[in-house]
Amino acid sequence: RQENTAIPLGFDYTVVQGLSAELTQKLEAARPENIGRASRLPGMTPAAISLLLIYLKKFRGTTRKAS
């Protein structure tokens, strides 16, 4: 279920506290379209995926309020 969670094109990975600089760079370069693809990046950990999911939930909440 979470594998299909979309990652918006404009998502700023630098705001995700706890991600290593290396993972942030990989995510910025790859720009995966969903969590499933992000999880397959070399070096991606379950903890990093959890952080992404938390921040994506926050990101979605702020974009809804702005609409």
PDB file of N, CA, C and O in Angstrom:
ATOM      1  N   ARG A   1       0.827  -1.194   0.000  1.00  0.00           N
ATOM      2  CA  ARG A   1       0.000   0.000   0.000  1.00  0.00           C
ATOM      3  C   ARG A   1       0.868   1.252   0.000  1.00  0.00           C
ATOM      4  O   ARG A   1       0.645   2.156  -0.805  1.00  0.00           O
ATOM      5  N   GLN A   2       1.841   1.317   0.881  1.00  0.00           N
ATOM      6  CA  GLN A   2       2.682   2.505   0.963  1.00  0.00           C
ATOM      7  C   GLN A   2       3.616   2.626  -0.234  1.00  0.00           C
ATOM      8  O   GLN A   2       4.090   3.719  -0.545  1.00  0.00           O
ATOM      9  N   GLU A   3       3.884   1.507  -0.908  1.00  0.00           N
ATOM     10  CA  GLU A   3       4.751   1.560  -2.087  1.00  0.00           C
ATOM     11  C   GLU A   3       4.180   2.473  -3.153  1.00  0.00           C
ATOM     12  O   GLU A   3       4.930   3.085  -3.915  1.00  0.00           O
ATOM     13  N   ASN A   4       2.864   2.570  -3.216  1.00  0.00           N
ATOM     14  CA  ASN A   4       2.214   3.388  -4.236  1.00  0.00           C
ATOM     15  C   ASN A   4       2.034   4.846  -3.818  1.00  0.00           C
ATOM     16  O   ASN A   4       1.477   5.641  -4.576  1.00  0.00           O
ATOM     17  N   THR A   5       2.497   5.203  -2.630  1.00  0.00           N
ATOM     18  CA  THR A   5       2.384   6.588  -2.177  1.00  0.00           C
ATOM     19  C   THR A   5       3.197   7.481  -3.105  1.00  0.00           C
ATOM     20  O   THR A   5       4.411   7.324  -3.231  1.00  0.00           O
ATOM     21  N   ALA A   6       2.518   8.413  -3.746  1.00  0.00           N
ATOM     22  CA  ALA A   6       3.173   9.292  -4.720  1.00  0.00           C
ATOM     23  C   ALA A   6       4.062  10.320  -4.028  1.00  0.00           C
ATOM     24  O   ALA A   6       3.772  10.782  -2.924  1.00  0.00           O
ATOM     25  N   ILE A   7       5.145  10.660  -4.706  1.00  0.00           N
ATOM     26  CA  ILE A   7       6.031  11.731  -4.248  1.00  0.00           C
ATOM     27  C   ILE A   7       5.864  12.876  -5.246  1.00  0.00           C
ATOM     28  O   ILE A   7       6.186  12.715  -6.423  1.00  0.00           O
ATOM     29  N   PRO A   8       5.367  14.025  -4.798  1.00  0.00           N
ATOM     30  CA  PRO A   8       5.148  15.149  -5.719  1.00  0.00           C
ATOM     31  C   PRO A   8       6.441  15.582  -6.410  1.00  0.00           C
ATOM     32  O   PRO A   8       7.525  15.474  -5.836  1.00  0.00           O
ATOM     33  N   LEU A   9       6.319  16.067  -7.631  1.00  0.00           N
ATOM     34  CA  LEU A   9       7.490  16.499  -8.399  1.00  0.00           C
ATOM     35  C   LEU A   9       8.302  17.564  -7.673  1.00  0.00           C
ATOM     36  O   LEU A   9       9.532  17.539  -7.714  1.00  0.00           O
ATOM     37  N   GLY A  10       7.640  18.478  -7.023  1.00  0.00           N
ATOM     38  CA  GLY A  10       8.344  19.577  -6.369  1.00  0.00           C
ATOM     39  C   GLY A  10       8.771  19.302  -4.943  1.00  0.00           C
ATOM     40  O   GLY A  10       9.162  20.225  -4.229  1.00  0.00           O
ATOM     41  N   PHE A  11       8.703  18.050  -4.511  1.00  0.00           N
ATOM     42  CA  PHE A  11       9.033  17.741  -3.120  1.00  0.00           C
ATOM     43  C   PHE A  11      10.495  18.071  -2.831  1.00  0.00           C
ATOM     44  O   PHE A  11      11.391  17.680  -3.580  1.00  0.00           O
ATOM     45  N   ASP A  12      10.723  18.794  -1.736  1.00  0.00           N
ATOM     46  CA  ASP A  12      12.068  19.220  -1.344  1.00  0.00           C
ATOM     47  C   ASP A  12      12.639  18.233  -0.329  1.00  0.00           C
ATOM     48  O   ASP A  12      12.274  18.253   0.846  1.00  0.00           O
ATOM     49  N   TYR A  13      13.531  17.378  -0.795  1.00  0.00           N
ATOM     50  CA  TYR A  13      14.111  16.352   0.073  1.00  0.00           C
ATOM     51  C   TYR A  13      15.022  16.940   1.143  1.00  0.00           C
ATOM     52  O   TYR A  13      15.296  16.284   2.148  1.00  0.00           O
ATOM     53  N   THR A  14      15.490  18.160   0.942  1.00  0.00           N
ATOM     54  CA  THR A  14      16.402  18.762   1.923  1.00  0.00           C
ATOM     55  C   THR A  14      15.696  19.102   3.233  1.00  0.00           C
ATOM     56  O   THR A  14      16.361  19.311   4.247  1.00  0.00           O
ATOM     57  N   VAL A  15      14.367  19.162   3.233  1.00  0.00           N
ATOM     58  CA  VAL A  15      13.648  19.473   4.473  1.00  0.00           C
ATOM     59  C   VAL A  15      13.443  18.246   5.358  1.00  0.00           C
ATOM     60  O   VAL A  15      13.014  18.371   6.505  1.00  0.00           O
ATOM     61  N   VAL A  16      13.747  17.073   4.835  1.00  0.00           N
ATOM     62  CA  VAL A  16      13.545  15.838   5.596  1.00  0.00           C
ATOM     63  C   VAL A  16      14.715  15.659   6.560  1.00  0.00           C
ATOM     64  O   VAL A  16      15.791  15.200   6.178  1.00  0.00           O
ATOM     65  N   GLN A  17      14.482  16.030   7.807  1.00  0.00           N
ATOM     66  CA  GLN A  17      15.526  15.910   8.822  1.00  0.00           C
ATOM     67  C   GLN A  17      15.768  14.446   9.131  1.00  0.00           C
ATOM     68  O   GLN A  17      14.827  13.674   9.320  1.00  0.00           O
ATOM     69  N   GLY A  18      17.037  14.071   9.182  1.00  0.00           N
ATOM     70  CA  GLY A  18      17.385  12.694   9.484  1.00  0.00           C
ATOM     71  C   GLY A  18      17.870  11.922   8.270  1.00  0.00           C
ATOM     72  O   GLY A  18      18.468  10.856   8.414  1.00  0.00           O
ATOM     73  N   LEU A  19      17.618  12.449   7.062  1.00  0.00           N
ATOM     74  CA  LEU A  19      18.148  11.804   5.859  1.00  0.00           C
ATOM     75  C   LEU A  19      19.614  12.185   5.714  1.00  0.00           C
ATOM     76  O   LEU A  19      19.991  13.336   5.938  1.00  0.00           O
ATOM     77  N   SER A  20      20.429  11.223   5.341  1.00  0.00           N
ATOM     78  CA  SER A  20      21.840  11.536   5.124  1.00  0.00           C
ATOM     79  C   SER A  20      21.979  12.412   3.885  1.00  0.00           C
ATOM     80  O   SER A  20      21.104  12.429   3.019  1.00  0.00           O
ATOM     81  N   ALA A  21      23.072  13.127   3.814  1.00  0.00           N
ATOM     82  CA  ALA A  21      23.335  13.972   2.647  1.00  0.00           C
ATOM     83  C   ALA A  21      23.399  13.113   1.387  1.00  0.00           C
ATOM     84  O   ALA A  21      22.946  13.526   0.319  1.00  0.00           O
ATOM     85  N   GLU A  22      23.961  11.923   1.520  1.00  0.00           N
ATOM     86  CA  GLU A  22      24.072  11.017   0.374  1.00  0.00           C
ATOM     87  C   GLU A  22      22.690  10.611  -0.149  1.00  0.00           C
ATOM     88  O   GLU A  22      22.448  10.637  -1.355  1.00  0.00           O
ATOM     89  N   LEU A  23      21.794  10.240   0.754  1.00  0.00           N
ATOM     90  CA  LEU A  23      20.445   9.852   0.330  1.00  0.00           C
ATOM     91  C   LEU A  23      19.682  11.036  -0.248  1.00  0.00           C
ATOM     92  O   LEU A  23      18.942  10.890  -1.221  1.00  0.00           O
ATOM     93  N   THR A  24      19.861  12.198   0.348  1.00  0.00           N
ATOM     94  CA  THR A  24      19.202  13.393  -0.172  1.00  0.00           C
ATOM     95  C   THR A  24      19.643  13.647  -1.606  1.00  0.00           C
ATOM     96  O   THR A  24      18.817  13.949  -2.467  1.00  0.00           O
ATOM     97  N   GLN A  25      20.936  13.528  -1.866  1.00  0.00           N
ATOM     98  CA  GLN A  25      21.457  13.728  -3.221  1.00  0.00           C
ATOM     99  C   GLN A  25      20.898  12.684  -4.187  1.00  0.00           C
ATOM    100  O   GLN A  25      20.520  13.012  -5.311  1.00  0.00           O
ATOM    101  N   LYS A  26      20.848  11.436  -3.748  1.00  0.00           N
ATOM    102  CA  LYS A  26      20.322  10.373  -4.611  1.00  0.00           C
ATOM    103  C   LYS A  26      18.850  10.608  -4.941  1.00  0.00           C
ATOM    104  O   LYS A  26      18.424  10.417  -6.079  1.00  0.00           O
ATOM    105  N   LEU A  27      18.084  11.021  -3.944  1.00  0.00           N
ATOM    106  CA  LEU A  27      16.663  11.284  -4.168  1.00  0.00           C
ATOM    107  C   LEU A  27      16.460  12.486  -5.083  1.00  0.00           C
ATOM    108  O   LEU A  27      15.598  12.461  -5.961  1.00  0.00           O
ATOM    109  N   GLU A  28      17.250  13.535  -4.881  1.00  0.00           N
ATOM    110  CA  GLU A  28      17.157  14.721  -5.734  1.00  0.00           C
ATOM    111  C   GLU A  28      17.491  14.367  -7.182  1.00  0.00           C
ATOM    112  O   GLU A  28      16.849  14.864  -8.108  1.00  0.00           O
ATOM    113  N   ALA A  29      18.487  13.515  -7.376  1.00  0.00           N
ATOM    114  CA  ALA A  29      18.905  13.138  -8.727  1.00  0.00           C
ATOM    115  C   ALA A  29      17.891  12.202  -9.389  1.00  0.00           C
ATOM    116  O   ALA A  29      17.572  12.358 -10.568  1.00  0.00           O
ATOM    117  N   ALA A  30      17.390  11.237  -8.629  1.00  0.00           N
ATOM    118  CA  ALA A  30      16.495  10.224  -9.195  1.00  0.00           C
ATOM    119  C   ALA A  30      15.057  10.715  -9.320  1.00  0.00           C
ATOM    120  O   ALA A  30      14.347  10.321 -10.244  1.00  0.00           O
ATOM    121  N   ARG A  31      14.625  11.568  -8.403  1.00  0.00           N
ATOM    122  CA  ARG A  31      13.246  12.058  -8.369  1.00  0.00           C
ATOM    123  C   ARG A  31      12.241  10.917  -8.566  1.00  0.00           C
ATOM    124  O   ARG A  31      11.457  10.934  -9.514  1.00  0.00           O
ATOM    125  N   PRO A  32      12.268   9.916  -7.656  1.00  0.00           N
ATOM    126  CA  PRO A  32      11.339   8.787  -7.806  1.00  0.00           C
ATOM    127  C   PRO A  32       9.890   9.261  -7.726  1.00  0.00           C
ATOM    128  O   PRO A  32       9.571  10.203  -7.000  1.00  0.00           O
ATOM    129  N   GLU A  33       9.026   8.598  -8.478  1.00  0.00           N
ATOM    130  CA  GLU A  33       7.625   9.032  -8.517  1.00  0.00           C
ATOM    131  C   GLU A  33       6.805   8.498  -7.352  1.00  0.00           C
ATOM    132  O   GLU A  33       5.725   9.013  -7.062  1.00  0.00           O
ATOM    133  N   ASN A  34       7.318   7.457  -6.676  1.00  0.00           N
ATOM    134  CA  ASN A  34       6.585   6.931  -5.524  1.00  0.00           C
ATOM    135  C   ASN A  34       7.554   6.285  -4.528  1.00  0.00           C
ATOM    136  O   ASN A  34       8.743   6.131  -4.804  1.00  0.00           O
ATOM    137  N   ILE A  35       7.022   5.919  -3.381  1.00  0.00           N
ATOM    138  CA  ILE A  35       7.834   5.336  -2.310  1.00  0.00           C
ATOM    139  C   ILE A  35       8.457   4.011  -2.741  1.00  0.00           C
ATOM    140  O   ILE A  35       9.582   3.699  -2.352  1.00  0.00           O
ATOM    141  N   GLY A  36       7.742   3.240  -3.532  1.00  0.00           N
ATOM    142  CA  GLY A  36       8.275   1.964  -4.007  1.00  0.00           C
ATOM    143  C   GLY A  36       9.575   2.143  -4.773  1.00  0.00           C
ATOM    144  O   GLY A  36      10.542   1.414  -4.556  1.00  0.00           O
ATOM    145  N   ARG A  37       9.588   3.115  -5.664  1.00  0.00           N
ATOM    146  CA  ARG A  37      10.813   3.373  -6.439  1.00  0.00           C
ATOM    147  C   ARG A  37      11.905   3.956  -5.559  1.00  0.00           C
ATOM    148  O   ARG A  37      13.081   3.634  -5.729  1.00  0.00           O
ATOM    149  N   ALA A  38      11.529   4.805  -4.628  1.00  0.00           N
ATOM    150  CA  ALA A  38      12.517   5.373  -3.705  1.00  0.00           C
ATOM    151  C   ALA A  38      13.161   4.271  -2.871  1.00  0.00           C
ATOM    152  O   ALA A  38      14.361   4.313  -2.597  1.00  0.00           O
ATOM    153  N   SER A  39      12.365   3.287  -2.470  1.00  0.00           N
ATOM    154  CA  SER A  39      12.888   2.222  -1.617  1.00  0.00           C
ATOM    155  C   SER A  39      13.902   1.344  -2.338  1.00  0.00           C
ATOM    156  O   SER A  39      14.688   0.646  -1.698  1.00  0.00           O
ATOM    157  N   ARG A  40      13.887   1.376  -3.659  1.00  0.00           N
ATOM    158  CA  ARG A  40      14.818   0.558  -4.440  1.00  0.00           C
ATOM    159  C   ARG A  40      16.129   1.270  -4.761  1.00  0.00           C
ATOM    160  O   ARG A  40      17.018   0.685  -5.380  1.00  0.00           O
ATOM    161  N   LEU A  41      16.252   2.519  -4.347  1.00  0.00           N
ATOM    162  CA  LEU A  41      17.510   3.234  -4.570  1.00  0.00           C
ATOM    163  C   LEU A  41      18.603   2.618  -3.699  1.00  0.00           C
ATOM    164  O   LEU A  41      18.344   2.249  -2.553  1.00  0.00           O
ATOM    165  N   PRO A  42      19.808   2.505  -4.225  1.00  0.00           N
ATOM    166  CA  PRO A  42      20.910   1.957  -3.423  1.00  0.00           C
ATOM    167  C   PRO A  42      21.147   2.796  -2.164  1.00  0.00           C
ATOM    168  O   PRO A  42      21.230   4.023  -2.230  1.00  0.00           O
ATOM    169  N   GLY A  43      21.252   2.127  -1.033  1.00  0.00           N
ATOM    170  CA  GLY A  43      21.521   2.813   0.221  1.00  0.00           C
ATOM    171  C   GLY A  43      20.287   3.246   0.989  1.00  0.00           C
ATOM    172  O   GLY A  43      20.390   3.698   2.129  1.00  0.00           O
ATOM    173  N   MET A  44      19.111   3.110   0.371  1.00  0.00           N
ATOM    174  CA  MET A  44      17.875   3.509   1.048  1.00  0.00           C
ATOM    175  C   MET A  44      17.565   2.509   2.159  1.00  0.00           C
ATOM    176  O   MET A  44      17.635   1.298   1.954  1.00  0.00           O
ATOM    177  N   THR A  45      17.224   3.028   3.327  1.00  0.00           N
ATOM    178  CA  THR A  45      16.944   2.180   4.484  1.00  0.00           C
ATOM    179  C   THR A  45      15.466   2.263   4.857  1.00  0.00           C
ATOM    180  O   THR A  45      14.784   3.212   4.469  1.00  0.00           O
ATOM    181  N   PRO A  46      14.970   1.292   5.597  1.00  0.00           N
ATOM    182  CA  PRO A  46      13.587   1.372   6.079  1.00  0.00           C
ATOM    183  C   PRO A  46      13.341   2.637   6.918  1.00  0.00           C
ATOM    184  O   PRO A  46      12.258   3.220   6.862  1.00  0.00           O
ATOM    185  N   ALA A  47      14.335   3.048   7.681  1.00  0.00           N
ATOM    186  CA  ALA A  47      14.188   4.265   8.492  1.00  0.00           C
ATOM    187  C   ALA A  47      14.036   5.493   7.595  1.00  0.00           C
ATOM    188  O   ALA A  47      13.229   6.377   7.881  1.00  0.00           O
ATOM    189  N   ALA A  48      14.799   5.547   6.524  1.00  0.00           N
ATOM    190  CA  ALA A  48      14.713   6.678   5.594  1.00  0.00           C
ATOM    191  C   ALA A  48      13.347   6.701   4.909  1.00  0.00           C
ATOM    192  O   ALA A  48      12.775   7.771   4.698  1.00  0.00           O
ATOM    193  N   ILE A  49      12.831   5.535   4.565  1.00  0.00           N
ATOM    194  CA  ILE A  49      11.496   5.456   3.955  1.00  0.00           C
ATOM    195  C   ILE A  49      10.446   5.962   4.943  1.00  0.00           C
ATOM    196  O   ILE A  49       9.523   6.680   4.558  1.00  0.00           O
ATOM    197  N   SER A  50      10.588   5.591   6.204  1.00  0.00           N
ATOM    198  CA  SER A  50       9.652   6.067   7.233  1.00  0.00           C
ATOM    199  C   SER A  50       9.694   7.586   7.345  1.00  0.00           C
ATOM    200  O   SER A  50       8.654   8.236   7.446  1.00  0.00           O
ATOM    201  N   LEU A  51      10.891   8.143   7.327  1.00  0.00           N
ATOM    202  CA  LEU A  51      11.026   9.604   7.379  1.00  0.00           C
ATOM    203  C   LEU A  51      10.342  10.252   6.177  1.00  0.00           C
ATOM    204  O   LEU A  51       9.629  11.245   6.321  1.00  0.00           O
ATOM    205  N   LEU A  52      10.560   9.691   5.006  1.00  0.00           N
ATOM    206  CA  LEU A  52       9.924  10.227   3.801  1.00  0.00           C
ATOM    207  C   LEU A  52       8.406  10.195   3.920  1.00  0.00           C
ATOM    208  O   LEU A  52       7.729  11.166   3.582  1.00  0.00           O
ATOM    209  N   LEU A  53       7.879   9.083   4.398  1.00  0.00           N
ATOM    210  CA  LEU A  53       6.424   8.961   4.537  1.00  0.00           C
ATOM    211  C   LEU A  53       5.868  10.014   5.496  1.00  0.00           C
ATOM    212  O   LEU A  53       4.814  10.597   5.242  1.00  0.00           O
ATOM    213  N   ILE A  54       6.575  10.251   6.589  1.00  0.00           N
ATOM    214  CA  ILE A  54       6.138  11.261   7.561  1.00  0.00           C
ATOM    215  C   ILE A  54       6.123  12.642   6.916  1.00  0.00           C
ATOM    216  O   ILE A  54       5.150  13.383   7.051  1.00  0.00           O
ATOM    217  N   TYR A  55       7.197  12.986   6.219  1.00  0.00           N
ATOM    218  CA  TYR A  55       7.274  14.304   5.600  1.00  0.00           C
ATOM    219  C   TYR A  55       6.313  14.449   4.426  1.00  0.00           C
ATOM    220  O   TYR A  55       5.801  15.540   4.176  1.00  0.00           O
ATOM    221  N   LEU A  56       6.065  13.366   3.710  1.00  0.00           N
ATOM    222  CA  LEU A  56       5.083  13.426   2.622  1.00  0.00           C
ATOM    223  C   LEU A  56       3.687  13.695   3.167  1.00  0.00           C
ATOM    224  O   LEU A  56       2.903  14.428   2.564  1.00  0.00           O
ATOM    225  N   LYS A  57       3.388  13.097   4.309  1.00  0.00           N
ATOM    226  CA  LYS A  57       2.090  13.338   4.939  1.00  0.00           C
ATOM    227  C   LYS A  57       1.965  14.812   5.325  1.00  0.00           C
ATOM    228  O   LYS A  57       0.913  15.421   5.130  1.00  0.00           O
ATOM    229  N   LYS A  58       3.042  15.382   5.875  1.00  0.00           N
ATOM    230  CA  LYS A  58       3.047  16.808   6.225  1.00  0.00           C
ATOM    231  C   LYS A  58       2.917  17.664   4.968  1.00  0.00           C
ATOM    232  O   LYS A  58       2.174  18.645   4.952  1.00  0.00           O
ATOM    233  N   PHE A  59       3.644  17.288   3.914  1.00  0.00           N
ATOM    234  CA  PHE A  59       3.638  18.029   2.654  1.00  0.00           C
ATOM    235  C   PHE A  59       2.225  18.056   2.072  1.00  0.00           C
ATOM    236  O   PHE A  59       1.750  19.102   1.628  1.00  0.00           O
ATOM    237  N   ARG A  60       1.567  16.912   2.076  1.00  0.00           N
ATOM    238  CA  ARG A  60       0.197  16.838   1.560  1.00  0.00           C
ATOM    239  C   ARG A  60      -0.740  17.695   2.388  1.00  0.00           C
ATOM    240  O   ARG A  60      -1.635  18.345   1.847  1.00  0.00           O
ATOM    241  N   GLY A  61      -0.543  17.700   3.690  1.00  0.00           N
ATOM    242  CA  GLY A  61      -1.384  18.508   4.567  1.00  0.00           C
ATOM    243  C   GLY A  61      -1.245  19.990   4.283  1.00  0.00           C
ATOM    244  O   GLY A  61      -2.235  20.721   4.308  1.00  0.00           O
ATOM    245  N   THR A  62      -0.026  20.443   4.013  1.00  0.00           N
ATOM    246  CA  THR A  62       0.173  21.867   3.746  1.00  0.00           C
ATOM    247  C   THR A  62      -0.335  22.248   2.367  1.00  0.00           C
ATOM    248  O   THR A  62      -0.813  23.366   2.178  1.00  0.00           O
ATOM    249  N   THR A  63      -0.243  21.339   1.395  1.00  0.00           N
ATOM    250  CA  THR A  63      -0.734  21.689   0.063  1.00  0.00           C
ATOM    251  C   THR A  63      -2.253  21.715   0.039  1.00  0.00           C
ATOM    252  O   THR A  63      -2.842  22.499  -0.706  1.00  0.00           O
ATOM    253  N   ARG A  64      -2.888  20.884   0.827  1.00  0.00           N
ATOM    254  CA  ARG A  64      -4.352  20.904   0.883  1.00  0.00           C
ATOM    255  C   ARG A  64      -4.849  22.205   1.498  1.00  0.00           C
ATOM    256  O   ARG A  64      -5.808  22.802   1.011  1.00  0.00           O
ATOM    257  N   LYS A  65      -4.192  22.641   2.572  1.00  0.00           N
ATOM    258  CA  LYS A  65      -4.617  23.865   3.245  1.00  0.00           C
ATOM    259  C   LYS A  65      -4.423  25.082   2.351  1.00  0.00           C
ATOM    260  O   LYS A  65      -5.199  26.036   2.412  1.00  0.00           O
ATOM    261  N   ALA A  66      -3.390  25.046   1.525  1.00  0.00           N
ATOM    262  CA  ALA A  66      -3.102  26.185   0.657  1.00  0.00           C
ATOM    263  C   ALA A  66      -4.097  26.284  -0.493  1.00  0.00           C
ATOM    264  O   ALA A  66      -4.270  27.362  -1.062  1.00  0.00           O
ATOM    265  N   SER A  67      -4.743  25.199  -0.842  1.00  0.00           N
ATOM    266  CA  SER A  67      -5.679  25.202  -1.979  1.00  0.00           C
ATOM    267  C   SER A  67      -6.954  25.939  -1.665  1.00  0.00           C
ATOM    268  O   SER A  67      -7.840  26.030  -2.516  1.00  0.00           O
TER     269      SER A  67
END
